[in-house]
Amino acid sequence: MTSTQARTGIQVIAPGHAEIRSDIPYPRLRPDYVIAEPKAFALNPTDNHHINSLAGTGPIIGCDWSGIVREVGDNVTRFKPGDAVFGVCHGGNAVEPEDGAFADIITAKEHAIMHKPESLSYEEVASLSVGLATVAQVLYVVMNLPLPSPNIPANSDPTLLVYGGSSATGTIAIQAAKLSGCRVFATCSAPNSGLVQSRGAERWFDYNQPDFVQQIEAVGLPITHIVDCLGNEESAVLCSKILAPAGGHYHSIKVPVPEPFKRLRPEEKAVATTALGYTMFGERFEFPGVAAFPADPVMEEFAKKWVLVGEKLVQTGQIQPHPVEIRGGGLVGVLEGLQEIRTQGPRGKKIVYLQE
Ligand SMILES: NC(=O)c1ccc[n+]([C@@H]2O[C@H](COP(=O)([O-])OP(=O)(O)OC[C@H]3O[C@@H](n4cnc5c(N)ncnc54)[C@H](OP(=O)(O)O)[C@@H]3O)[C@@H](O)[C@H]2O)c1
């Protein structure tokens, strides 16, 4: 495809409705960006949030992708045409509508792309980037834990619970927290206990058991850090009981912090936070009619540092992808898959589509 040709992608046409269009202009080649040809796409709950309300009309949606670099912008130093990569795009971006990943040609920012290791397939790495960026922001910026390092003693401090440990965000959070020296506990349903343990959870608790909060207490280790990957009212109530009586840090992956948490744990020493991964792009963005966000240079600087750290962790197998369910069907499949996860989200796996 040449820069004079139209491309095909999934565009929000009206709130609640996205469709495949084949008249989308070829993307601009901005200085900090590459142009790439995707080979696989992974679905995220946020893709549907964009379609439903957050993107306005016009943007291409999609965040997680893997593929091959075709062109590089003037400031790009880490990639060249032909490189096999995986990354995250700012899908559903009302300010830069051309930025989504679900298209046959895409544009992606250098500091949101990593080199694909030969040991992993395009399908596997497509599942990684949203999780990696989200978790890094939570653990290393918001919670201020140390970046993974071989010098940090394993299973030491603090004791961190990943609530929803079998989610795509959760399995990355378990691995990263472990590499940062935490003692890591996780909650999940029983069928996913093997998954969270395989990613490094020292103990797991079934949140379908009525006494699971007491089971956690019975271990006798105060939980001072919680990453809540569900971030709903029910999880917030339970996490308010799990967080150590002396206080600690509760983080809801879902924005905003669910109301019950601060009502039940109003003390200053019970810190409650949330954050939006999109700030890592370091550019202004908005959810039309809802909220606008200025560029965040602190998050951008961190993202530039993290992309090198995270890439190494994936290259060396210290961070493994979430299990993937691979499907054919390209962009048509993606659109059907997004419809499917509106009613029934995946459990313990990420849905990935091969581009055709
Ligand atoms: N702030 C940000 O920038 C940001 C970034 C990424 C994601 N997010 C948000 O984070 C959330 C998680 O995303 P994700 O992709 O990691 O999720 P996911 O992989 O789709 O999560 C699926 C897991 O959630 C658990 N689950 C589903 N329904 C449940 C229920 N009713 N009760 C208890 N557990 C349930 C299941 O665990 P079991 O089968 O083991 O029960 C399942 O394995 C989403 O809301 C997403 O929008 C926010």
The ligand as a Gaussian input file, in Angstrom:
#p B3LYP/6-31G(d) Opt

LIG

0 1
 N       -7.145000       2.432000      33.662000
 C       -6.668000       1.928000      32.543000
 O       -5.912000       2.581000      31.821000
 C       -7.037000       0.526000      32.156000
 C       -6.177000      -0.209000      31.355000
 C       -6.507000      -1.534000      31.042000
 C       -7.713000      -2.068000      31.521000
 N       -8.536000      -1.292000      32.261000
 C       -9.796000      -1.840000      32.789000
 O       -9.442000      -2.913000      33.639000
 C      -10.481000      -3.877000      33.641000
 C       -9.866000      -5.245000      33.424000
 O       -9.439000      -5.376000      32.078000
 P       -8.792000      -6.734000      31.602000
 O       -8.641000      -6.672000      30.133000
 O       -7.592000      -7.004000      32.426000
 O       -9.932000      -7.753000      32.004000
 P      -10.249000      -9.223000      31.494000
 O       -9.031000      -9.966000      31.132000
 O      -11.336000      -9.161000      30.490000
 O      -10.853000      -9.819000      32.864000
 C      -11.414000     -11.057000      32.843000
 C      -11.353000     -11.650000      34.260000
 O      -12.191000     -10.930000      35.154000
 C      -12.768000     -11.839000      36.061000
 N      -14.185000     -11.572000      36.130000
 C      -15.009000     -11.331000      35.099000
 N      -16.253000     -11.117000      35.551000
 C      -16.196000     -11.229000      36.896000
 C      -17.133000     -11.105000      37.950000
 N      -18.407000     -10.790000      37.703000
 N      -16.715000     -11.280000      39.222000
 C      -15.452000     -11.576000      39.478000
 N      -14.506000     -11.707000      38.514000
 C      -14.887000     -11.535000      37.264000
 C      -12.561000     -13.233000      35.542000
 O      -11.786000     -13.947000      36.484000
 P      -12.216000     -15.422000      36.916000
 O      -12.688000     -16.133000      35.674000
 O      -10.984000     -16.018000      37.489000
 O      -13.314000     -15.204000      37.908000
 C      -11.810000     -13.054000      34.226000
 O      -10.696000     -13.914000      34.096000
 C      -11.468000      -3.442000      32.556000
 O      -12.540000      -2.772000      33.176000
 C      -10.673000      -2.457000      31.717000
 O      -11.477000      -1.516000      31.067000
 C       -8.220000      -0.019000      32.608000

